């Protein structure tokens, strides 16, 4: 990335947030002269500094380098909604929404009938599928935007997608209970079109579904998600950064690293 462009973008974001160079430097552990040099393009920014800058401005690295992708969206916490303001409205391409729909139908066909799998568990399964895939392959599977709330990662477009699918007759929303607690379940009305998924993507989904997550109830999987780095470093009500998966700790990391041979 061009240092001059990055510097100009940092200055624009800093001024839009009414921060001085000294204030921004204090937030990311740099001196005011260092920030001035970055903004003038005379000093490169390290990967860690980019992550810190993105965090300060409530952006992912992807949104930092692509200003048109900076979000405004809807946070879903139970039945309440609140708006997130951080730039242009969050949008997801039609082909990505189509893939999102088929992944959801596949999940429902595989595990939707399990008594503990309601809306909250689906949120977390989708999150781990998306973020695990990004960690392993450095590319997005669905690429949905997930927001941090007290229940764990929440996919922004889920409600919109479900409404579309209900209208099309793809699924049915069913109020239910699990051990006395209200639960929203979804019943698939057709099979998933797997032609939209590559073999590698399907294997990544199955890997999550073969693991312990599908045996967790809503409380357990929410608590588990709270210890994953992308959720831990995000600010409340803001989007989780996909790049944060590269700082995961065991047992969350799914990337295979080559073993060093020693004597």
C-alpha positions as CSV (number, residue, x, y, z in Angstrom):
1,X,0.0,0.0,0.0
2,X,1.2,3.5,-0.8
3,X,2.5,5.3,2.3
4,X,1.3,8.7,0.9
5,X,-2.3,7.4,0.4
6,X,-2.3,5.8,3.9
7,X,-1.1,8.9,5.5
8,X,-3.7,11.1,3.8
9,X,-6.4,8.6,4.8
10,X,-5.3,8.6,8.4
11,X,-5.3,12.4,8.4
12,X,-8.8,12.5,6.9
13,X,-10.1,10.0,9.5
14,X,-8.3,11.9,12.4
15,X,-9.8,15.2,11.4
16,X,-13.2,13.7,10.9
17,X,-13.0,12.4,14.5
18,X,-11.7,15.8,15.7
19,X,-8.5,14.3,17.1
20,X,-5.2,16.1,17.2
21,X,-2.0,14.4,16.1
22,X,-0.9,14.2,19.7
23,X,-4.2,12.7,20.8
24,X,-4.1,10.0,18.0
25,X,-0.5,9.2,18.8
26,X,-1.4,8.7,22.5
27,X,-4.2,6.3,21.5
28,X,-1.9,4.1,19.4
29,X,1.4,4.5,21.3
30,X,3.2,6.9,19.0
31,X,4.6,10.4,19.4
32,X,3.1,13.4,17.7
33,X,6.1,13.7,15.3
34,X,5.7,10.1,14.3
35,X,2.0,10.6,13.5
36,X,3.0,13.8,11.5
37,X,5.5,11.8,9.5
38,X,3.0,9.0,8.8
39,X,0.4,11.6,7.6
40,X,2.9,13.2,5.3
41,X,3.9,9.8,3.8
42,X,7.4,10.0,5.2
43,X,7.1,7.1,7.5
44,X,5.6,3.6,6.8
45,X,3.0,2.1,9.1
46,X,3.6,-1.4,10.5
47,X,0.9,-4.1,10.4
48,X,0.4,-3.7,14.2
49,X,0.0,0.0,13.9
50,X,-2.5,-0.4,11.1
51,X,-4.6,-2.7,13.3
52,X,-4.5,-0.2,16.1
53,X,-5.5,2.7,13.8
54,X,-8.4,0.6,12.4
55,X,-9.5,-0.1,15.9
56,X,-9.3,3.5,16.9
57,X,-11.5,4.5,13.9
58,X,-13.9,1.5,14.4
59,X,-12.9,-0.1,11.1
60,X,-11.6,-3.4,9.9
61,X,-8.4,-3.4,7.8
62,X,-10.5,-4.2,4.8
63,X,-12.7,-1.1,5.4
64,X,-9.6,1.0,6.1
65,X,-8.1,0.3,2.7
66,X,-11.5,0.4,0.9
67,X,-13.3,3.5,2.2
68,X,-16.4,2.6,0.2
69,X,-16.9,-0.5,2.5
70,X,-17.1,1.4,5.7
71,X,-20.3,0.5,7.5
72,X,-23.5,1.7,8.8
73,X,-25.7,-1.2,9.8
74,X,-28.1,-2.6,12.3
75,X,-27.2,-4.4,15.5
76,X,-29.5,-7.2,16.4
77,X,-29.8,-7.9,20.1
78,X,-32.9,-10.0,20.7
79,X,-35.8,-8.0,19.5
80,X,-34.1,-4.6,19.8
81,X,-32.1,-2.7,17.1
82,X,-29.8,0.2,17.1
83,X,-27.9,1.9,14.4
84,X,-24.1,1.9,13.9
85,X,-22.7,5.0,12.3
86,X,-19.2,4.7,10.7
87,X,-19.5,5.6,7.1
88,X,-21.6,4.4,4.1
89,X,-24.4,1.8,4.8
90,X,-23.1,-1.8,5.1
91,X,-24.0,-3.7,1.9
92,X,-23.4,-7.2,0.8
93,X,-23.3,-8.2,-2.9
94,X,-26.2,-10.2,-4.2
95,X,-24.0,-13.2,-5.0
96,X,-22.8,-13.2,-1.4
97,X,-26.3,-13.0,-0.1
98,X,-27.2,-16.0,-2.3
99,X,-24.3,-17.9,-0.8
100,X,-25.3,-16.8,2.7
101,X,-28.8,-18.2,2.0
102,X,-27.5,-21.6,0.9
103,X,-25.1,-21.9,3.8
104,X,-27.9,-21.2,6.2
105,X,-30.1,-23.8,4.5
106,X,-27.3,-26.3,4.7
107,X,-26.8,-25.6,8.4
108,X,-30.5,-26.0,9.1
109,X,-30.6,-29.3,7.2
110,X,-27.6,-30.6,9.1
111,X,-28.2,-29.4,12.7
112,X,-31.3,-27.2,12.7
113,X,-33.4,-30.0,14.3
114,X,-31.1,-30.3,17.3
115,X,-33.0,-29.0,20.3
116,X,-30.4,-26.5,21.4
117,X,-29.9,-25.0,17.9
118,X,-31.9,-21.8,17.8
119,X,-31.1,-18.4,16.4
120,X,-28.3,-17.5,18.8
121,X,-26.4,-20.8,18.1
122,X,-26.9,-20.2,14.4
123,X,-25.3,-16.8,14.7
124,X,-22.2,-18.3,16.4
125,X,-21.9,-21.2,13.9
126,X,-22.0,-18.7,11.0
127,X,-19.4,-16.6,12.8
128,X,-17.0,-19.5,13.3
129,X,-17.5,-20.8,9.8
130,X,-16.7,-17.3,8.3
131,X,-13.7,-16.5,10.6
132,X,-12.2,-19.9,10.6
133,X,-12.3,-20.0,6.8
134,X,-10.6,-16.6,6.7
135,X,-7.9,-17.6,9.0
136,X,-7.2,-20.8,7.0
137,X,-7.4,-19.4,3.5
138,X,-7.1,-15.6,3.8
139,X,-10.2,-15.2,1.8
140,X,-13.9,-14.9,2.7
141,X,-16.5,-17.6,2.6
142,X,-19.7,-15.6,3.1
143,X,-17.9,-12.5,4.3
144,X,-20.8,-11.3,6.4
145,X,-20.4,-8.4,8.8
146,X,-20.6,-9.5,12.5
147,X,-21.2,-7.0,15.3
148,X,-20.0,-7.3,18.9
149,X,-22.8,-7.4,21.4
150,X,-23.1,-8.9,24.9
151,X,-24.4,-12.2,23.4
152,X,-21.4,-12.6,21.1
153,X,-20.9,-12.0,17.4
154,X,-24.2,-11.2,15.5
155,X,-24.4,-11.2,11.7
156,X,-25.9,-7.9,10.6
157,X,-27.7,-9.2,7.5
158,X,-29.3,-12.3,9.2
159,X,-32.8,-10.8,9.8
160,X,-33.0,-9.3,6.3
161,X,-31.9,-12.7,4.8
162,X,-34.5,-14.6,6.9
163,X,-37.3,-12.3,5.9
164,X,-36.4,-12.8,2.2
165,X,-36.2,-16.6,2.7
166,X,-39.6,-16.7,4.5
167,X,-41.2,-14.7,1.7
168,X,-39.7,-17.1,-0.9
169,X,-40.8,-20.2,1.0
170,X,-37.3,-21.4,1.7
171,X,-37.7,-21.6,5.5
172,X,-40.2,-21.2,8.3
173,X,-39.6,-19.3,11.5
174,X,-40.9,-21.2,14.6
175,X,-41.0,-19.8,18.1
176,X,-40.0,-22.5,20.6
177,X,-38.5,-23.0,24.1
178,X,-35.4,-24.8,25.3
179,X,-35.4,-25.7,29.0
180,X,-38.0,-23.0,29.7
181,X,-36.1,-20.3,27.8
182,X,-37.6,-18.7,24.6
183,X,-35.9,-19.8,21.4
184,X,-36.4,-19.0,17.7
185,X,-35.9,-22.0,15.4
186,X,-36.0,-22.2,11.7
187,X,-37.2,-25.1,9.6
188,X,-35.8,-25.5,6.0
189,X,-38.4,-25.9,3.3
190,X,-36.0,-27.0,0.6
191,X,-32.5,-28.4,0.3
192,X,-29.4,-26.2,-0.1
193,X,-28.0,-25.6,-3.6
194,X,-24.5,-26.7,-3.0
195,X,-23.4,-25.7,-6.5
196,X,-22.7,-22.2,-5.0
197,X,-20.1,-23.7,-2.6
198,X,-16.7,-25.0,-3.5
199,X,-15.5,-28.3,-2.1
200,X,-13.1,-26.3,0.1
201,X,-15.9,-24.1,1.5
202,X,-18.1,-27.1,2.1
203,X,-15.4,-28.9,4.0
204,X,-14.8,-25.8,6.2
205,X,-18.5,-25.8,7.1
206,X,-18.5,-29.5,7.8
207,X,-15.4,-29.1,10.0
208,X,-17.3,-26.7,12.3
209,X,-20.4,-28.9,12.3
210,X,-18.3,-32.0,13.2
211,X,-16.8,-30.1,16.2
212,X,-18.1,-29.5,19.7
213,X,-19.8,-26.2,18.9
214,X,-23.0,-27.8,17.7
215,X,-23.4,-29.6,21.1
216,X,-23.4,-26.3,22.9
217,X,-26.5,-24.4,23.9
218,X,-26.9,-20.6,23.4
219,X,-25.3,-19.6,26.7
220,X,-22.3,-22.0,26.2
221,X,-21.5,-21.0,22.6
222,X,-22.0,-17.3,23.4
223,X,-19.5,-17.5,26.3
224,X,-17.1,-19.5,24.1
225,X,-17.2,-16.8,21.4
226,X,-16.3,-14.1,24.0
227,X,-12.8,-15.6,24.3
228,X,-12.0,-15.4,20.6
229,X,-9.6,-12.6,19.8
230,X,-11.8,-10.9,17.1
231,X,-14.6,-10.5,19.6
232,X,-12.3,-9.6,22.5
233,X,-10.6,-6.7,20.7
234,X,-13.7,-5.2,19.1
235,X,-15.6,-2.4,20.6
236,X,-19.2,-2.9,21.8
237,X,-21.6,-2.4,18.9
238,X,-18.9,-2.3,16.3
239,X,-17.9,-4.7,13.5
240,X,-15.5,-7.5,14.2
241,X,-12.2,-7.4,12.2
242,X,-11.5,-10.4,10.1
243,X,-7.8,-9.7,10.2
244,X,-7.8,-10.3,14.0
245,X,-8.0,-14.1,13.4
246,X,-4.3,-14.0,12.7
247,X,-3.7,-13.1,16.4
248,X,-5.9,-16.0,17.7
249,X,-4.7,-18.1,20.6
250,X,-5.3,-21.9,21.1
251,X,-7.9,-23.5,21.1
252,X,-9.4,-21.0,18.6
253,X,-6.8,-21.0,15.9
254,X,-7.5,-23.4,13.1
255,X,-4.5,-22.5,10.8
256,X,-2.0,-25.2,10.1
257,X,1.5,-24.0,10.6
258,X,4.5,-26.0,9.3
259,X,6.4,-27.8,12.0
260,X,10.0,-26.9,12.5
261,X,12.4,-29.9,12.2
262,X,14.9,-30.1,15.0
263,X,17.7,-32.5,15.8
